[in-house]
Amino acid sequence: QGGPLPNEIAAKTVCFKEASTSRFKELQRKTVVNAKVLANELKNYGFRLVSGGTDNHLILVDILKSGLTGRRAEKILNAANIVVNKNVVPFDKRSPSDPSGIRLGTPVVTKRGMEETEMATIANMIYKIVGNPGDSAIIRDIRKKVYELCSNFPYYSHRLRGNVRPLFNLR
């Protein structure tokens, strides 16, 4: 038995304060916009999206039509440093350990500063890999392009440039 730890209280305080800022709200808005753009780009490449699209930060793709299972797609996309998760889709007849779908999200790429143009690039990368799952040269090429893309949008770029400014003042 015990009470809340001071570090947990402090962490929640920071979290709630950050979530109340206009900067945070704008980031969440952009995250959803990016997800919608990525979903539409994937649809344009012929991928079947569960529910036809998205209205939040997640996209669920039924990948079986492409000839891959969710587990195989997860493995080859992760080999190219495109992180997705295998995921069951509604009425999936496959096992949860090797389902028919993959799940993608846009919070991290959005936090890095990527926008609609980059979502189109990411969709194209996914299309090329899923369409050529056994082609190690394509996977290597895409992995290099992912590295270059991420290098252009470093996660902690504000800190690396010395432009650190506090998100808020706790006083």
N, C-alpha and C positions, 0 to 999 in steps of 0.2 A: 504494500500500500504506500502511496506517496502522492505528493502534489505535483503540479506542473513544474518542470525544470526552468530556471531562469533563461537558459539559452533558447528553449522552445518558445517561451513568451516573447523574447526579443525577436526571434525569427518570424513569428506570426505578426508581430507589430510592423516589422519592415515590409512583409508581404502585403498586408492590408493597406499600409500607407502607399506602397508602390501601385497597387491595384486601383487606388483612388485618383491617380494622376491622369491628366489628359494624354500624356506621352504613352502611358500603358494602354489606355483605351484606343488610341490611334494604332498602336502595334497590333492589338487584337483585331481591329477593323481590317488592317492590311493583311493579316494572317488569313482571314476568311476570303478576302478578295483573291489572294494568291491561290488558295485552295480551289476556288471556283474557276480561275483561269487554268490551273493545272488539270482539273477535271475535264474542262471543255477541250483542252488540247489532247488529252488522252482519248476522249470520245472521238475526236477528229481522226485519230489514228486507228479507230475501230475497236478500242477496248470497251467492254461492257461494264458500266459502273452500276453498282448496286444502288438503287433508288434513282438512277438516272443522273446523278450529280452529287452536289454537297451543299449544305448551308452552314457548315462549320469548318473546323480546321482539318478534318479527316476525309479521306477518300478511300472507299472500299471498291476494289476492282475484282471482278470475276475473271480470272486469268486462264481458266481451263480452255476456253475457245482458242487460245493461242497455241495450244498443244503442250502447255506446261502446267504442272500443279503449283499450288502456292508455295510449297516447300522448295521446289526446284527454282521457281522464279526468285524467291527470297535469296537462295544461295548464289545464283548468278548475278543478281543485281548487287548484292552485298560484296561480291568479288570485284565489282567495279566501283565500290565505295558509294553506292546508292542504297541507303538504308531503308528497307521496308520490312514488314512483318508478315509472315504467312497468317492467314485469317480465314475462318469459316465464313461462308456467305449464307444468306437465308435458304433454307431447305437443302443445304449441302449434303450430298450423299457420300462425301468423302470423310475420312477420319480427321479429327481436329489436329492430329500430328502431321497430316499431309492434306490440307484442305484445298479448296478450289480457288481461294482468293488471296489477295495481298492488300495490306493496309498501308497507306502513305499519309504523311502529315506535313503541314507547312510551317509550324511554329519556328523551328530552328532556322530554316532558310530565310524566313521573313525577319527574324531577329538579326540575322547577319546583314540585312539590307537588300536582299534580292527582291525583285519586283516581277511584273508580268512577263517581260522579255526573258528573264531567267527561267520562269515557269515553262515557257515554250521550249527552251533549250533542254530542261530536265525531261519533259515529256518526250522529246525527240530521242534523248539518250535511252530512256526506258524502252521506247519503241524499237530502237536498233538492237538492243541487247535481247529483248524478249523474242524478236524476230530471228535472231541468230544465236541461240543459246549455246551452241557448241563451238562457236568461233572465238578462240582465245585471243586472236589479234584484235577483234572488235572490242572485247572486254578490256584488254590492255589499253586500247586507244581511248575508250570512254573513261576508264579509271584516270588516265592522264588529264583528260578534259575536265573531269570532276575536280581533280586537284587544282587545275588552273582556275576554274570557276570559284572554288572556295578560297583560293589565294587572293582573288579580287574582292572578296567579301569576308575578311577575317572576323571571327566571332568577337574578339575583344579589341577591335580596331580603335575605339575611342581611348582605350588605355595605352595602346602602343604608340599613338600619336601624341600622347601627353595632354590630351584634351579632357582630362578627367574632371567631371563636375558631379557633385553629389546629386542624387536623384531627388532628395528632399532633406530638410533639416529636422532632426528629431526634437528640437527644443520647442 
